[in-house]
Every structure is written in structure tokens, then in C-alpha cells.
Amino acid sequence: MRIISKKKLEEFIAQDGHSDSRVALGRWYQIVSEAKWSNFSDMRVDFPNADYVGNQHYVFNIKGNKYRLVVVVMFTPGLVYIRWIGTHADYDKVNCSTL
């Protein structure tokens, strides 16, 4: 899968208090960039806890669910758009299907 944009991950990691997400987000990035998903079932093989929240938006638990990562996945062209990343508490305040 082609991931757009890694810069959002790097900016999040650089923020105060989020450096502990570096390894987990790096691993997520590596797995997704090597994946060849054709549907949600394929994604769940790599990430059993991933959730579909509507409108092509998917949520990943990062670092034991301390952080949440919201992406748009377009399976046919093989694209993953990073839409939002934040703490679990911040996630509860957003409507992730419209990000």
C-alpha cells in the first residue's frame, strides 16, 4: 500500500509527550507499506483490532490503544491516506468518519 503522508506521523512523534509512539508507528508504517490489501478482511489479518468507521475511514489502535490513528483506505488503487492521529482521549472528541 502507498501511504500518504508520512509527515503527519513524524509531526505527531515530534510533539511533546508523544515520542513513545515512535516504535509503534514505525512498525505500523512498515507493515502497511509492505501490505497488498484488497479488502477489509485482508487488513484484519495484519491488524485484527482495526475498525471500519464508515466513509472509507479505518481506525488503528497504536501502542496498546494509547493512541488512535484514523486513515482513509482506497483498496483498488492501494492508497492509505493518514487523516488524524491522537490520544485515545482526543479520539473520543472527534467524528472520525468525517475527518
Secondary structure, 3 states (H helix, E strand, C coil): CEEECHHHHHHHHHCCCCHHHHHHHHHHHHHHHHCCCCCHHHHHHHCCCCEEEECCEEEEEECCCCEEEEEEEECCCCEEEEEEEEEHHHHCCCCHHHC
